């Protein structure tokens, strides 16, 4: 008879173990083993987020596949179709040919804190429904995707990942998906990365609607930072997050508008910006080519510029 940890009385588990077990029992059935058949067969993980078979995974897991299949922890196997693919964020949406499937709920990556418990669930090296646990090591990391583009607001964790974990779920102690596991540093220990679920949810919506993601770009590189609480209060910010400009390539929209390295972006198109994810959501194809007001903090003073985002093909 297979071992079932849910049959253990709760008092046999310490609080840490109970959180990990709860996260696994909540999300584990929704984690799918993805089989990609093509010129080079491969496999990875995905997480179901709707009962009609929609799931999130990594773009690099399904790239170039001629046929896709998904296996559930209960042994069921389904054909899968590619709904949409976004190599820029290394995300893809598939749909299994089934209904009434187990599915997970999304949490919020914006609310994560460094040191918080997280659980990674996937299928490393073909071992289905494997769980590892760790903490959030850092937030706001930048990671280069297989397409060569930089992915912003990546979660760094020490929950161990192995080949095959890609596309699996990063889960908080409440059993909510807060990230999609995407990469590890092969020659290091405890350096693993996940795409924040806030970014993933936005990309998922666009992929399900259009099959692809069309974006505008500002022509800058930036990272999420936290303002001093006294400064945030003086600026009447609801949150203390903002985006600091790290690089401004010449002749890009930001450079032409007058944005400089070190500026801190507070507002774009009349909307407060608290994180890089906020900019990503605002930089839709619709704003490309249109002058748009951007407000930054520079040398303790507020400056506003009109920037004309470019369509990012």
N, C-alpha and C positions, 0 to 999 in steps of 0.2 A: 504494500500500500504506500503511495507517495507521501512524503513528509509534508505536513500542512501546518505552518507556524501559526495560522489563525486559530488552531485548536488549543493552543497554550493559554492558560489563564493569564490575564493581563498582569497580575501581581508577580509573575515570574520574570518579567522584563524590567530592566532599569529604564528610566525616562528616555535616555538617548536611544537605546535599542527599540523601545516602543515607537518612537517617532520614525525611525528608519523602516521598521516593519510595517507601520501604518502607511507610509508613503509607497512602499513597494506593493502592498496589497491593494491600494487604491488605484495606482497607475499601471502596475505590471501587466494586467490583462489587456491594456490598450496599446502596449508596445509590440510592434510588428517586426518580424524578421523579413527583410526585403531581399529577394533574389533577383539579380539583374543578369539576363542572358543576352549575349551578343558576341562581338568579336573577342572580347575578354569577359568571361563570367566573373561576377563579383557579388558581394552581399553587404548589407548594412542594416540599419535599424530605422524605424519610423514610429510615430506616435499618432494614433487615431484621435481625432478631436470632434467627430460627429458620428452618430449611429449609422448613417448611410454610407460609411466607408471612406470618408475623406481623411487623409493623414498627411502629416508634415514629415519631411526628411531633408537630407542634404542634397544639393544639386549634384555634387560629385559622386554620390552613391548611384544615381540613375543616369548619369551622362553617358550617351552613346548606346544605351541598352536597346536591343531589338524587342525584347519581351521582358515584362516585369511580373513578379509574383509576390504575394505576401502571406506569411504564415503566422497564425496567432498562437498564443501560449497553450490554447486548448487543443491544438493539433489541426485546426481547420486551415486550409490553403485556398487562396483566391487569386485569380488573375487580377492584375492592377493596370490601370491606364494613367498616363501622365497628363495631369490637368494643366500644369504650368511650371515653368522653371525659371529661376532667377540666379544665374551664376554670380552676379555682383554681390549677393548676400549669402551665397552657397545654400540656398533654400529651394525646395521643390514641393509641390502638392501632388499627391497621387490619390486615386480613388479605387478602393477594392470593390470587386463585383459582389457585394454582399449587403445585407441590411440587418438592422437590430444588433449592431456590433458594439462591443465595449468601447468606451471612449473616455478620454481624460478631459479635465477642465483646465483652462489657462489661468495662471495667476498674474502677477505684475513684476517684471524685472526692475522697474523703476523704484520699487519699494524694498529691494534687496539691500542688505547691509553686509559689510565686510565682517567675516567671522560667523555668519549665519550658516546653519546646517543645510546642506544640499545632498541629494541622492541622485546618482546617475543610473539609469536603467537602459540596458541595450542587449546586444547579442555579440559580444566580443569573440572573435575567432570561432564563430559558429556555435558558441555556447548560449543557448536561448535563455532569455529572461534572467540576465545576470545583474545584480545590484551591487554598487559600490557607494561608499559614503565619504563625505569630506565637508569642507567649509568653503564659503566664498572667500577666495584669497585676495581678489581685487576686482574693481568695477571700472568701466570706462576704457578698457583696453582696446587697441586697434590691431586687427589681424588681417593679413593679406589672403584673399580668397583664391581658389585655384584659377580663377579668371584673371588674376593680377590686380583686381580692385581691392581697395582697403575697406574692410568691414568695421564700422564704428560701434562703440558701446558694447564690446564683447565682455562676457563674464569670465574671469579667471577662477578656476577651482582646483583643489587638490584631490577631488574625487577621481580615483584612477580610471583612465580610459585605455582601451586597446583597439586595434583594428577590428572593425565591425560594430563598434559603439557609435560610429558616425550616424547622425540623424536620430539618435535616441533621445529620451527625455531627461532633462535636468529638473528635479522636483524639490520643492521645499518641504518643510516639516508638516505642513497642512495637506500635503498630497496634491498640490497645484503645480502644473508645469510652468517653470520660470525660465527655461532655456532649452535650446536644441543643441545637443553636444555635436561639436564639429571638428575638433582638432586636438592633438597632443604634441608636445615637443619630444621627439623620439629618443634623444640622448640625455633627457633630464628626468627628474622625478618630481611628481606633484605639480607639473605645469600643463594643465588641460584647460580647454576653452569651450564656451558655449555661446551661441547667438541668443541675445536677450529675447524673451517671448514677446515683448512689446514691439520690437522690430519684426519678429516673425509673424505676429498677428496682422500687422499692417500689410506685409508682403503677401500673406495668404489671401487676404481680402482682394487684393489687386489681381493675383494670379487666378482666383476663382472667377473674377469678373471678366478679365481680359485675356488670360492665358499668358501674359507677360507683364513686366513692370517697366513703364516709361517714366523717366525722371527728368527733373531739371537739376542743374548744378550751379553752385555759387563760385566755384573756382577757388576753393580754400580747403585746408585740412584743419580740423579742430577736435577738441576733446571736452568731455563733460567735466566740469569742476564744481566745487562747492564754495560759494561766497562766504565771507565772514558774516555771522548772523546779524551783527550790528549794521553792516552795510546792506544786507538784504532787507532788514527792517526799514532802514532809511529810504531805500528804493521802493518800499511797499511791495516787496515780492512775496507771493504766496508760498514759494519754495525757495531754498537758497541755491539751487542748481543753476548753472548757466553754461555757455559754450565758449571756451577760450580758443582763439585763432592761433594755430601753430605754424602755418605756412600759407603764403599768398603767392602763387605762381604769377609771373608777369603776364600781362595782356589777357588775363582771365577776368570774368565779371567782377570779382571782389576787388582786384587791383584797379580796374577802371573806375570802380565806384569810390575808391579811396580807403578801403579797408586795409588795416595794417596788422602785421604779426603782433600778438599780444593783446589785441582788442578782445573784449568779452561781449559776446552777442547775448542781448537780453530779450530782443523782440524782433519778429519777422512777420511782415504782412499783417500788422496789428494784433499778433498773437504772441503771448509770452513764450519764451524759449527757455526751458529748464534743463534740457539734455540734448545730445546729438540726435537721439531718436525723434525729438520734436521737430527738428529741422528736416529730417528724412520724410516725416509725414507731410510737412508743409510744402516740400519741393516736388510737387506733382508736375506733370507735363503741362498742365494748364497755365502755370505761372511763367513758363519759358517765354522769353522775348518781351515781357511786360515789366516796366519799371515798378519796383516794389520797395517799400520803405523797410529799412533795417536799422535797428537802434543798438548801439554798442556802448560799453563803458570803456573810456580811455583816459588814463591819468586822473582817475577819480571823478571824471566828468562824463556826462552823457552826450553822445554825438549821433546824429541820424543821417543816413545816406539813402539815395535811390540806387538800387542795384537792379540790373537786368539779367536774371538767370538765363543760362543757355540750356537747350534741350540736350540731354545726355543720352546719346544713342549707344 
